[in-house]
Amino acid sequence: MEEFIQWIPFLIPVFLLQIFLMVFALADLIKRERTKGPKWMWALIIVFVNIIGPLVYLFVGREE
């Protein structure tokens, strides 16, 4: 248990980054009319593929 407590200061920023990216990507997905692929698929990717999912959506999934 003590080993886990030592990692908490490093895990908190990663967790906050993950939450921020997920909220930002989901908000963008809701506002956007068109995406590359169905919106429900992108929502699942954003929510379940942790940090990489929102990044993939932001760089690949949006249609300008």
N, C-alpha and C positions, 0 to 999 in steps of 0.2 A: 504494500500500500504506500509505503514511503517513496518508492520509485515513481509511482503515479503522481504523487503530490509534487515531486520535483519537476515534472513535465508540464504542470498546469500553466505556468507563465508563458510557455511556448505554444500551448494549445489554444489559449484564449484568443490571441490575434487571428489564428487560422480559422477558428470557429466564427468570429465576428466577420471576417472577410467572406466566408462562405454564406452567411446569412445576408450580408449586404449584396453580394452578387446575385443571390437567388431572388431577393425582393426587387432589385433593379431590373433583372431580366424578365421576371414575371410582369412587372408594371409595363415594361416596354412591349411585351407580347400582347398584353391586353389592349394597349393603345394602337398598335399597328394593325392596319387593315389586311395587308398581304405579307405572307411569310413563305419561305421555301419549304413547303411541306405543310401538313395539317397542324393547326395550332395545338390540338390535344397531344400530338406527338412531342412537340417542343415543350409543352408544359411538363410532361412526364420526364423528359430528358433533363430539364432545368431542376426539377425537384429531386430526382433520384440519382443523378450522376454527379453529386456533390460539386466541388469547385470547377471541375472540367465542363460539366453540362451547361452552366450559364455562359461560360466563355465560348463554347462551341456555338451556342445560339447567337451570341452577340457578334461573333466574327463570321459565321457561315449562314445562319438561319434567317437573318433579316433581309428583306428585299427592299432596296432603296427606291 
